[in-house]
């Protein structure tokens, strides 16, 4: 397993949800729930499978204006209900790692660590991500994408908020 270095850019996002940690955890770790809210606004999950074990995958497709985009998370750590560590990547239909479906040197893999912080009837979610074995060009491109990733995760977390409000 590759580890982060001092030169790796770190993308971070933190959000507090008006829901208990057990429910936020379920929203991230049960396939039907995850498919109901995950993804950028306007890009619904079409298909997904979830094996929530170390080495297991969350493999999914999102409907985009240009067709289906496939993605996957390969879990490294599952510590219920406190922490998920996974390597995310774009994917093909069979679950193989592929380059991003947009121009640029986006890293093939990004390690994400999500912590679910219990605050009674509220939960703070803290996520950080770093490129895995990224080249200098990939690390620079990744860092240049922070504003776009903040916007994408912001919309995704708005959908999670709506899902949790109705759960």
Secondary structure, DSSP 8 states (H G I E B T S, - for coil): -----TTS--EEEEEEESS-HHHHHHHHHSHHHHHHH-SSTT--EEEEEE--STT-EEEEEEEETTEEEEEEEEEEEEETTTEEEEEEEEE-TTS-EE--SSSS---S-EEEEEEEEEETTEEEEEEEEEESS--HHHHHHHHHTHHHHHHHHHHHHHHHHHHHHH-
